[in-house]
Amino acid sequence: MSFDFSLTIKGIQEAQNELVKAMARLEAPGPRRQAILYATTQAHRYLTGITHVDTGAYRASQWMKVEGERGELYVNPATVNPRSGLAPAEYSV
């Protein structure tokens, strides 16, 4: 799956939604991996729910990934706030 990183906020949100769907489709071979996937997706849901919104760029830039037995939430460094021209990764908490 590849993304055009010059997308608008709507495009970033659509890409983030596809990421969530892809995470849900991952095969979880055992209960430990299932727990990691569940915890990561729930933490992502919580994080995006409490993120402040001005333009929506920061919220839409919140991504997640699971590699092995590690789940990670991060701000996608390739996204750009259309109003300020800054990457949300530069001003994120």
Secondary structure, DSSP 8 states (H G I E B T S, - for coil): ----TT--HHHHHHHHHHHHHHHHHS---SHHHHHHHHHHHHHHHHHHHHS--SSSHHHHTEEEEEETTEEEEEE-TT---TTT---HHHH--
